[in-house]
Each structure stands twice: as structure tokens, then as C-alpha cells.
Amino acid sequence: MTIPISVELPLSHSDPRYYQRVQGVLWRILVMNLLIALIKLLTGIATGALAMTADGIHSLIDTSANLLGIIGAAIAGRPPDDDHPYGHRRFETLSTLAIGGLLIVAAWEILKTGLDHLLSATATTATPASFAVIIFSIVMNLIISAYERYHGKRLASEVLLAGAAEARTDLLISLSVLFGLAATALGYPWLDTLVALVIVGLIMLTAYTILRKTSLILTDAVAVNPEEITRIAASVAGVEHVLRVRSRGTADAIYADIDLQVEPATTADHTAAIAHEIETRVKALFNGVTEVNVYFAPFREQKADAALVARAAADALGMTVHEVTEILMGDKIGIEMHVEVVPTLTLDEAHRRVTELEKRVTTDLPDVREVVTHIEPSGGQPGAVLHSSQSVAYSEQALTIAHALYPNANWHAPTIRPVAGGFAMTLHCWLPGSMSIQEAHSLAEHVETQIRATLPQVQRVTIHTEPPEAGQSDQSVVV
């Protein structure tokens, strides 16, 4: 028998229910803290126990901190707007900062009262009611600390985790008060004042911890290890160098900025793919990362790739290039490429745009002496695959040529379609999976060259080299 188990997934900070739950927890804790504060204050004033009165003031500060947390959570839950395009998440951090400030005020007030108590030598009494109140406070602090810490971790809330830390301090303070009461009952009333001063130190320590954490967030301190992000970004294909990595934010809402160098002619589509891959990998490694911004700079220390430069220039002019070939021309090079333009353009307009493309390529590539272009209609309106007797004959002849050159490559699935000035053909073949890409490319180029030389009407040949399909072993494909 299988017993279904319900697992509650953590809520995102963008989910409206997240801040509703945080506020619900804070309201319940506020009621408990208010009850504890009133009982301590009334008992401390009635008995003259300074440590208990100080503890009561501290508990009263806790209720103010809860109110600040509720207000901060209410504002932080608002969606982004024109004034806060990144959202209102930092208001929760500000609430946490205010809690630390209140703790400092409380510590100062207790310190002044303690010094006055020492100078005036005011008598204190330890009654059974005092012991009952402080033991009740210890039990309640244990409950509040565990409850707030549990929900703080479950919801990843700064305010709740700060409150849990404060509640643990409350527990130490209550234990200190219990010690002061015991000392008074044993005839050492001055220890009560000493315990009050110890309480001041504990409060200040908690305030320092909270203020340090929130100040690091508000001053945009490093949120994640930059070396890890650098390693991830550098492993993505197309990235030449990682220049700078920055991060900021809270543990559950981290923003990362990455500056990269890529080849100067890397296209917009390529950079978008690189940025998406980096973002995916960073978010997979760091759960708290909510946004990754990638900035690109050109890398010019190596010789530019002619094909990339040509594609980038064509992208900018709304055209597409393929079959970019470099030709040696003495100490310079020439570039030959096919340029696809919108089919509805006039010849004059198409020639003007292609001439502009040629100028840009020669400007970006100083080593280029000449650019030769072949204009053809773009693939946005592709020609239909032909099944005429002529096209079938071309397909059969192409298969015969390919099979004669590499008989065991399993040539198959030929298609042919019309293009400007002739036909375009596609062939598929199987090659051993262990063969290198360079070898496969050389084989394909050899076959393409022979087909085009034998069949001048075939203007373009594309060969898809693939490993054997499932059930077909590499051993049966020998080239």
C-alpha cells in the first residue's frame, strides 16, 4: 500500500501568498510578545527588579519590531511599478534594519536605568511571582524562537530570520534575569544590576549581527562567489574571456552582472543564445539567483573570422549569407559568398544593399582585397521540392556520384528544389560515430564539389552527415 505524501514547495517572493504568510507569522508572534512584555513590566515595576524591567522593555521592543516587519512585508509584497521597476523587495530589508536600530535604543535605555539604579542603591525583591513570570518567559521564548526560525527558513524571509535571532537573544536574557532573581533571593541584590548590564551587551550583539547583515545587502556587497560564476561563464561555447563578475542582493533574490568578450562579428542571435545558456547554468547552481545580466564586448586579439564578420554585417542590413569562402590572393584574401535578399526587391535595390554589405565587410576585414557576392532570393519563400523526371534524374546521378566516392556511407533521402539559376540539393549519409568533425566535413566537401562539377545545374549541395541510427553499428559503416 502506497501512502501519498504531500510536499509543500517554497513560495517565490513574486507570489502574493508569500508576504501574506510572512505577515500571518508576524501577527501571531506580536500577540505572544505583547503578552510577555506586559507581564514582565508589571512584575518588574511591582518588585523593583531592574533586570526584569529591562527584559520587559526589551520584549516591548520586540512587539515594535514585529509591527515594523508587518509593515515592511506589506510594502515588499507590492508588484514592480514605475518608481520601483525592480520591485519593493528591499523594504523587507529596511524593516530588518529598523529592528536593529530599535535594539540599540532599547540597550541604551536599559543602560541608563542600570546606572541610575547603581547610584541610587534601590532595593529589589525576588518573589515567587517573579520566578514564575521569568520561567513562563523562557518557555515562550523557546516556542517563539523555534516557530519563527522554522517559518523563516521555509519562506527564506529576512524579517523572520532576524526575529528568530532576536528571540534566541531573548532566551539568554530571560535566563540572565532568572540568575539575577536567584542572586537577589540569596542576598546579593547588586547582581541584579550586573545582570541588567549583561543584558545590554547581549542586545547590542544581536543588533550588531542584524545591522551588519542588512548593511551588506543595502550596500550591494558580493552575494555569490565570483570565481564560480566566472568558471560557469567561461565554459560556455563562444565566450573568449570573462572580464568582470558582479553580484548583489539577498540570499533569495540575487542579481548577477557578467561582462564577457566574444568574437567581434558574433551575431545578435548567437550572443542571445550565449546569455541564455549562462543564465540557465548560473541559476541551476545558485538557487537564490533571480536575474542574470550578460554584457558583451568584442575580442580583437586574434584574426577575425570572415564568415562571422559577413554574417554580422548581413544581419545589420536585413540579409542572410551562406557558403562564405575565403580565397588566397597574394598577401590578401578574397571572399565569395551567397547573399539571400527579400524576393520582392527590385534588382537595383538588391544590388544597392549588397554593395553596402561588401563595403562593410572590406572595412571590417582589412586583409580582404575583394568580395564577390551571388544574389539569390531568401529562404522565406522556399521553392517546393521537385519530383519531375528531370529532378529525379539529377537526384539519381548525385546518389551515384556519392556512392562511387564513398560506397559504404549509406547515402539516402535526396531532395531537390529550384533556386535562382538552377537547383539546390540535399543528401543524407551515415558516417562512423567515432569520426572527427573535420574528417566528416572534408568528406562532405569532396562529394559536394564532385556533384556540382558533374551537374552544373545544381547550384548548391548540402550534405547532412549523421552517425548510424539505432540498431545500425559503426562497424557496418566503413568509409
C-alpha positions as CSV (number, residue, x, y, z in Angstrom):
1,M,0.0,0.0,0.0
2,T,1.4,3.4,-1.0
3,I,0.8,6.3,1.3
4,P,0.7,9.6,-0.6
5,I,3.0,12.3,0.8
6,S,2.2,16.0,0.3
7,V,5.3,18.1,-0.1
8,E,4.8,21.9,0.1
9,L,7.1,23.7,-2.3
10,P,8.7,27.0,-1.2
11,L,6.9,30.1,-2.4
12,S,8.6,32.6,-4.7
13,H,8.9,36.2,-3.4
14,S,6.9,37.2,-6.5
15,D,4.0,35.1,-5.3
16,P,1.4,37.3,-3.5
17,R,0.8,34.5,-0.9
18,Y,4.5,34.7,0.2
19,Y,4.1,38.1,2.1
20,Q,0.7,37.1,3.3
21,R,2.2,34.2,5.1
22,V,5.1,36.2,6.5
23,Q,2.6,38.8,7.9
24,G,0.5,36.0,9.4
25,V,3.5,34.6,11.3
26,L,4.5,38.1,12.5
27,W,1.0,38.9,13.7
28,R,0.9,35.7,15.8
29,I,4.4,36.4,17.3
30,L,3.4,40.0,18.0
31,V,0.5,38.9,20.2
32,M,2.8,36.5,22.1
33,N,5.5,39.1,22.6
34,L,3.0,41.7,23.8
35,L,1.6,39.3,26.4
36,I,5.1,38.5,27.6
37,A,6.2,42.2,27.7
38,L,3.2,43.3,29.8
39,I,3.6,40.5,32.3
40,K,7.4,41.3,32.7
41,L,6.9,45.0,33.0
42,L,4.1,44.8,35.6
43,T,6.1,42.3,37.7
44,G,9.4,44.2,37.4
45,I,7.8,47.5,38.5
46,A,5.9,45.9,41.3
47,T,9.0,44.1,42.7
48,G,11.7,46.7,41.7
49,A,13.7,44.0,39.9
50,L,15.7,46.1,37.4
51,A,16.7,43.0,35.3
52,M,13.1,42.0,34.8
53,T,12.0,45.5,34.0
54,A,14.9,45.7,31.4
55,D,13.8,42.4,30.0
56,G,10.2,43.7,29.8
57,I,11.3,46.8,27.9
58,H,13.2,44.5,25.5
59,S,10.1,42.4,25.0
60,L,8.1,45.6,24.3
61,I,10.7,46.5,21.7
62,D,10.0,43.1,20.1
63,T,6.4,44.0,19.5
64,S,7.5,47.2,17.8
65,A,9.9,45.1,15.7
66,N,7.0,42.8,14.7
67,L,4.9,45.8,13.7
68,L,7.8,47.1,11.5
69,G,8.1,43.6,10.0
70,I,4.4,43.5,9.2
71,I,4.5,46.9,7.5
72,G,7.7,46.1,5.6
73,A,6.3,42.8,4.4
74,A,3.1,44.5,3.3
75,I,5.1,47.0,1.2
76,A,7.6,44.4,-0.1
77,G,4.7,42.3,-1.5
78,R,3.7,45.1,-3.9
79,P,4.4,44.4,-7.6
80,P,7.0,46.5,-9.6
81,D,5.8,49.9,-10.7
82,D,7.3,53.0,-12.4
83,D,9.0,54.2,-9.3
84,H,10.3,50.7,-8.3
85,P,10.9,48.8,-11.5
86,Y,12.8,46.1,-9.6
87,G,10.0,45.6,-7.1
88,H,9.7,46.5,-3.5
89,R,11.8,43.6,-2.1
90,R,14.3,45.9,-0.3
91,F,11.5,47.2,2.1
92,E,11.8,43.9,3.9
93,T,15.5,44.6,4.3
94,L,14.7,48.1,5.6
95,S,12.3,46.7,8.2
96,T,15.1,44.3,9.4
97,L,17.5,47.3,9.6
98,A,14.9,49.2,11.7
99,I,14.7,46.3,14.1
100,G,18.4,46.5,14.7
101,G,18.1,50.2,15.3
102,L,15.3,49.6,17.9
103,L,17.5,47.2,19.7
104,I,20.2,49.8,20.1
105,V,17.7,52.3,21.5
106,A,16.4,49.6,24.0
107,A,20.0,48.8,25.1
108,W,20.7,52.5,25.7
109,E,17.6,52.9,27.8
110,I,18.4,49.8,29.9
111,L,22.0,51.0,30.4
112,K,20.9,54.4,31.7
113,T,18.4,52.8,34.0
114,G,21.0,50.4,35.3
115,L,23.5,53.2,36.1
116,D,20.8,55.1,37.9
117,H,19.9,52.0,39.9
118,L,23.5,51.5,41.0
119,L,23.9,55.2,42.1
120,S,20.6,55.3,44.0
121,A,21.0,51.8,45.6
122,T,17.3,51.0,45.0
123,A,16.3,47.8,46.8
124,T,14.8,44.9,44.8
125,T,12.9,41.9,45.9
126,A,12.6,38.4,44.5
127,T,9.1,36.9,44.9
128,P,7.7,33.6,43.7
129,A,5.7,35.6,41.2
130,S,8.9,36.9,39.7
131,F,10.3,33.4,39.3
132,A,7.0,32.2,37.8
133,V,7.0,35.1,35.3
134,I,10.6,34.6,34.1
135,I,10.1,30.8,33.8
136,F,7.0,31.5,31.7
137,S,9.0,33.9,29.6
138,I,11.8,31.3,29.0
139,V,9.2,28.7,27.8
140,M,7.5,31.3,25.5
141,N,10.9,32.4,24.1
142,L,11.7,28.8,23.2
143,I,8.4,28.5,21.4
144,I,8.8,31.8,19.6
145,S,12.4,31.2,18.5
146,A,11.6,27.7,17.1
147,Y,8.4,28.9,15.4
148,E,9.9,32.0,13.8
149,R,13.1,30.2,12.7
150,Y,11.1,27.3,11.1
151,H,9.0,29.7,9.1
152,G,11.9,32.0,8.4
153,K,13.8,29.1,6.7
154,R,10.8,27.7,5.0
155,L,9.9,31.1,3.5
156,A,13.5,32.4,3.2
157,S,12.4,35.6,5.0
158,E,14.9,38.1,6.3
159,V,12.5,39.6,8.8
160,L,11.5,36.2,10.3
161,L,15.1,35.0,10.5
162,A,16.1,38.3,12.2
163,G,13.2,37.9,14.6
164,A,14.3,34.3,15.3
165,A,17.8,35.5,16.1
166,E,16.3,38.2,18.4
167,A,14.2,35.5,20.1
168,R,17.2,33.4,20.9
169,T,18.8,36.5,22.5
170,D,15.5,36.9,24.5
171,L,16.0,33.4,25.8
172,L,19.5,34.2,27.0
173,I,18.3,37.4,28.5
174,S,15.5,35.6,30.4
175,L,18.0,33.1,31.7
176,S,20.1,36.0,32.9
177,V,17.1,37.6,34.6
178,L,16.5,34.2,36.3
179,F,20.0,34.3,37.6
180,G,19.6,37.8,38.9
181,L,16.5,36.9,40.7
182,A,18.2,33.9,42.3
183,A,21.1,36.2,43.4
184,T,18.7,38.7,44.9
185,A,16.9,35.9,46.8
186,L,20.3,34.7,48.2
187,G,21.2,38.2,49.4
188,Y,23.2,39.6,46.6
189,P,20.9,42.3,45.1
190,W,23.7,44.1,43.3
191,L,24.0,41.1,40.9
192,D,20.5,42.1,39.6
193,T,22.0,45.3,38.2
194,L,25.0,43.5,36.9
195,V,22.7,41.1,35.0
196,A,20.9,44.1,33.5
197,L,24.3,45.3,32.1
198,V,24.9,41.8,30.7
199,I,21.5,42.0,29.0
200,V,22.6,45.3,27.4
201,G,25.6,43.5,26.0
202,L,23.5,40.7,24.5
203,I,21.1,43.1,23.0
204,M,24.0,45.1,21.4
205,L,25.5,41.9,20.0
206,T,22.1,40.9,18.4
207,A,21.7,44.5,17.0
208,Y,25.2,44.3,15.5
209,T,24.6,41.0,13.8
210,I,21.3,42.3,12.3
211,L,22.7,45.6,11.2
212,R,25.8,44.1,9.7
213,K,23.8,41.7,7.6
214,T,21.3,44.3,6.3
215,S,24.0,46.9,5.7
216,L,25.9,44.4,3.4
217,I,22.7,43.9,1.4
218,L,21.9,47.6,1.2
219,T,25.5,48.5,0.1
220,D,25.4,45.8,-2.6
221,A,28.1,43.6,-1.1
222,V,29.1,40.4,-3.0
223,A,26.2,37.9,-2.9
224,V,27.8,34.9,-4.5
225,N,31.4,33.6,-5.2
226,P,32.5,35.4,-8.4
227,E,35.0,32.7,-9.2
228,E,32.2,30.1,-9.5
229,I,30.3,32.3,-11.9
230,T,33.4,33.0,-13.9
231,R,34.1,29.3,-14.3
232,I,30.5,28.7,-15.5
233,A,30.5,31.6,-18.0
234,A,34.0,30.6,-19.4
235,S,32.7,27.1,-20.1
236,V,30.0,28.3,-22.5
237,A,31.0,28.0,-26.2
238,G,31.6,31.3,-27.9
239,V,32.9,33.1,-24.7
240,E,36.5,34.2,-25.2
241,H,37.2,35.9,-21.9
242,V,35.2,36.8,-18.7
243,L,36.1,40.4,-17.9
244,R,34.1,41.0,-14.7
245,V,31.5,39.4,-12.5
246,R,29.3,41.3,-10.0
247,S,26.5,40.2,-7.7
248,R,24.3,41.8,-5.1
249,G,21.0,41.2,-3.3
250,T,19.6,39.0,-0.6
251,A,20.1,35.3,-0.3
252,D,16.8,34.6,-2.0
253,A,16.9,37.5,-4.6
254,I,20.4,37.7,-6.1
255,Y,21.2,39.8,-9.2
256,A,24.3,38.9,-11.2
257,D,26.1,41.0,-13.9
258,I,28.6,39.4,-16.2
259,D,30.9,41.2,-18.7
260,L,32.2,39.0,-21.5
261,Q,34.4,39.2,-24.6
262,V,33.3,37.4,-27.7
263,E,34.4,37.5,-31.3
264,P,33.7,41.0,-32.8
265,A,31.4,39.6,-35.5
266,T,29.3,37.4,-33.2
267,T,25.7,37.9,-34.3
268,A,22.8,39.1,-32.1
269,D,21.2,35.6,-32.2
270,H,24.4,34.0,-31.1
271,T,25.0,36.4,-28.2
272,A,21.4,35.9,-27.1
273,A,22.0,32.1,-27.1
274,I,25.2,32.6,-25.1
275,A,23.5,34.8,-22.5
276,H,20.6,32.3,-22.1
277,E,22.9,29.4,-21.6
278,I,24.9,31.3,-18.9
279,E,21.8,32.3,-17.1
280,T,20.5,28.8,-17.1
281,R,23.7,27.3,-15.7
282,V,24.1,30.0,-13.0
283,K,20.5,29.6,-11.8
284,A,21.0,25.9,-11.7
285,L,24.0,26.2,-9.4
286,F,22.7,29.1,-7.2
287,N,19.1,28.7,-6.1
288,G,18.8,32.3,-4.9
289,V,19.7,33.9,-8.3
290,T,16.7,35.6,-9.8
291,E,18.3,37.6,-12.6
292,V,21.5,37.3,-14.7
293,N,22.5,40.2,-17.0
294,V,25.2,39.5,-19.6
295,Y,27.1,42.3,-21.3
296,F,29.2,41.7,-24.4
297,A,32.4,43.3,-25.6
298,P,34.4,42.4,-28.8
299,F,37.6,40.4,-28.5
300,R,40.1,41.7,-31.1
301,E,43.4,40.0,-30.2
302,Q,43.0,37.3,-32.8
303,K,42.3,37.4,-36.6
304,A,38.6,38.0,-37.3
305,D,36.6,35.1,-38.7
306,A,35.5,36.2,-42.2
307,A,32.3,34.2,-42.1
308,L,31.2,35.7,-38.7
309,V,32.0,39.2,-39.9
310,A,30.0,38.7,-43.1
311,R,27.0,37.2,-41.2
312,A,27.1,40.1,-38.7
313,A,27.1,42.7,-41.4
314,A,24.3,40.9,-43.3
315,D,22.2,40.8,-40.1
316,A,22.5,44.5,-39.7
317,L,21.2,45.0,-43.3
318,G,18.4,42.5,-43.0
319,M,20.0,39.9,-45.2
320,T,21.4,36.3,-44.9
321,V,24.6,34.9,-46.2
322,H,25.8,31.3,-46.6
323,E,28.7,29.4,-48.3
324,V,31.2,32.0,-47.3
325,T,34.5,31.0,-48.8
326,E,38.0,32.6,-48.4
327,I,40.3,32.7,-51.5
328,L,44.0,33.4,-51.3
329,M,45.0,36.5,-53.4
330,G,48.8,37.0,-52.8
331,D,49.2,38.7,-49.4
332,K,45.5,39.4,-49.3
333,I,42.3,37.3,-49.4
334,G,39.1,37.4,-51.4
335,I,35.7,36.4,-50.1
336,E,33.0,34.7,-52.1
337,M,29.6,34.3,-50.6
338,H,25.9,33.8,-51.4
339,V,23.6,36.6,-50.2
340,E,19.8,36.0,-49.7
341,V,17.6,39.1,-50.1
342,V,13.8,39.6,-49.9
343,P,12.4,38.2,-53.2
344,T,10.2,41.2,-53.8
345,L,13.1,43.6,-54.0
346,T,14.0,45.2,-57.4
347,L,17.3,44.3,-58.9
348,D,18.5,47.9,-58.3
349,E,17.6,47.9,-54.6
350,A,19.1,44.4,-54.1
351,H,22.3,45.4,-55.8
352,R,22.5,48.6,-53.7
353,R,22.1,46.7,-50.4
354,V,24.6,44.0,-51.4
355,T,27.1,46.7,-52.4
356,E,26.7,48.2,-49.0
357,L,27.3,44.8,-47.5
358,E,30.5,44.4,-49.5
359,K,31.8,47.8,-48.3
360,R,31.2,46.9,-44.6
361,V,32.9,43.5,-45.0
362,T,36.0,45.1,-46.6
363,T,36.0,47.8,-43.9
364,D,35.8,45.3,-41.0
365,L,38.4,43.0,-42.6
366,P,41.5,45.0,-43.7
367,D,43.1,41.8,-45.2
368,V,40.2,41.4,-47.7
369,R,41.0,42.7,-51.2
370,E,37.8,41.7,-52.9
371,V,34.3,40.5,-52.1
372,V,32.3,38.6,-54.7
373,T,28.6,38.1,-54.0
374,H,25.9,35.9,-55.5
375,I,22.5,37.3,-55.0
376,E,19.5,35.0,-54.6
377,P,16.0,35.2,-53.1
378,S,15.8,34.5,-49.4
379,G,14.5,31.3,-48.0
380,G,11.5,33.0,-46.5
381,Q,9.6,31.7,-49.6
382,P,11.4,28.4,-50.3
383,G,10.9,26.6,-53.6
384,A,8.9,23.4,-53.4
385,V,10.7,20.0,-53.5
386,L,10.6,18.8,-57.1
387,H,9.5,15.3,-58.3
388,S,9.8,15.9,-62.0
389,S,11.6,13.4,-64.2
390,Q,14.5,15.9,-64.6
391,S,14.8,16.4,-60.8
392,V,14.6,12.6,-60.2
393,A,17.4,12.1,-62.8
394,Y,19.6,14.7,-61.0
395,S,18.9,13.0,-57.7
396,E,19.9,9.6,-59.0
397,Q,23.0,10.9,-60.6
398,A,24.0,12.7,-57.4
399,L,23.5,9.5,-55.4
400,T,25.6,7.6,-58.0
401,I,28.4,10.1,-57.7
402,A,28.3,10.0,-53.8
403,H,28.1,6.2,-53.7
404,A,31.1,5.8,-56.1
405,L,33.2,8.1,-53.9
406,Y,32.2,6.6,-50.6
407,P,30.2,3.4,-51.2
408,N,29.6,2.4,-47.5
409,A,28.3,5.8,-46.3
410,N,24.6,4.8,-46.8
411,W,23.6,7.8,-49.0
412,H,19.9,8.4,-48.8
413,A,17.0,10.9,-48.6
414,P,17.9,13.1,-51.6
415,T,15.7,16.2,-52.1
416,I,16.0,18.9,-54.8
417,R,14.3,22.3,-55.2
418,P,14.6,25.2,-57.5
419,V,16.7,28.3,-56.7
420,A,17.8,31.3,-58.7
421,G,19.8,30.0,-61.7
422,G,19.4,26.3,-61.1
423,F,18.7,23.8,-58.3
424,A,19.6,23.2,-54.6
425,M,20.0,19.6,-53.4
426,T,20.2,17.9,-50.0
427,L,21.7,14.5,-49.3
428,H,22.0,12.5,-46.1
429,C,24.7,9.9,-45.2
430,W,25.8,7.8,-42.3
431,L,29.3,8.1,-41.0
432,P,31.1,6.3,-38.1
433,G,30.3,7.9,-34.8
434,S,34.0,7.9,-33.9
435,M,34.9,10.0,-37.0
436,S,36.1,13.6,-36.2
437,I,34.0,16.6,-37.4
438,Q,37.0,17.7,-39.5
439,E,37.0,14.4,-41.4
440,A,33.3,14.4,-41.9
441,H,33.4,17.9,-43.2
442,S,36.2,17.1,-45.6
443,L,34.2,14.1,-46.9
444,A,31.1,16.2,-47.4
445,E,33.0,19.0,-49.2
446,H,34.6,16.4,-51.5
447,V,31.2,15.0,-52.5
448,E,29.6,18.4,-52.9
449,T,32.4,19.5,-55.2
450,Q,32.2,16.5,-57.4
451,I,28.4,16.7,-57.8
452,R,28.5,20.4,-58.7
453,A,31.3,19.8,-61.2
454,T,29.4,16.9,-62.8
455,L,25.9,18.6,-62.6
456,P,26.4,22.3,-63.3
457,Q,22.6,22.9,-63.0
458,V,22.9,22.0,-59.3
459,Q,24.0,25.4,-57.8
460,R,24.0,24.3,-54.2
461,V,24.6,20.9,-52.4
462,T,24.0,20.4,-48.7
463,I,25.1,17.1,-47.1
464,H,23.9,16.1,-43.7
465,T,26.5,13.8,-42.1
466,E,25.0,11.7,-39.2
467,P,26.1,8.8,-37.0
468,P,24.3,5.5,-37.7
469,E,20.7,5.2,-36.5
470,A,19.7,2.9,-33.6
471,G,20.3,-0.7,-34.4
472,Q,23.0,0.2,-37.0
473,S,26.5,-0.4,-35.7
474,D,29.6,1.7,-36.6
475,Q,31.3,-1.4,-37.9
476,S,28.7,-1.7,-40.8
477,V,29.5,1.9,-41.9
478,V,33.1,1.9,-43.1
479,V,34.4,4.8,-45.2
